[in-house]
Amino acid sequence: GLSIAKPKVLLPVFPGTNCEFDTADAFRKEGAFTEAFVLQTQNREQIGESMEALARKIKESQILTFSGGFSGGDEPDGSGKFIVSVLKNSRVREAIEEFLENDGLILGICNGFQALIKSGLIPTGTVSHTTPESPTLFVNENGRHISRMVYTTVVSTLSPWMQGFKPGDTFVLPISHGEGRIIAPKAVVEELYTNGQVASVYS
């Protein structure tokens, strides 16, 4: 696989997202180069130029990170829709597919993780149409936003993001979300566990 001492991390900035600077700071502390790329969306021409530039920048990077916050058009029926529409742009989709074939890593945080699920990148590794059987994020059982500390336990360390951990490791982490449950048909959930695609669970 690809091994780069100082990887370049690309952090696309969408209308309404936040935390890109915090995320970039964390990557820089670990020795990476970072670049925040602000998508321009005031008119059709700007959007087209942004798609071309984003696709080019993805090909120049080793890590692609989608940060949290809200993205345009989230409400009333769920999060991540704007980011998903960008991921499904033909130029961006092709760049992501090439990026993954070249051992690129993708990280999604909060709204960014929503977009990875809703674009099909999780669990298929490709930008694809989702079906009623596809995993999706759903509202919390209490129907409200939850912001607190939770315990999580590591289940699988197959992901490069999980190197240095071992199954059974337990951590206390902060959460803040309204849609904190991944739901899918039982057979799909079992397949995710069998494939080692579930990195950690609430404990």
Secondary structure, DSSP 8 states (H G I E B T S, - for coil): ----SS-EEEEEE-TTB--HHHHHHHHHHTT-EEEEEE---SSHHHHHHHHHHHHHHHHT-SEEEE--B--TT--SS-S-HHHHHHHTSHHHHHHHHHHHHTT-EEEE-THHHHHHHHTTHHHHSS-----TTS-EEE--TTSS-EEEEEEEEE----SGGGTT--TT-EEEEEEEES--EEE--HHHHHHHHHTT---EEE-
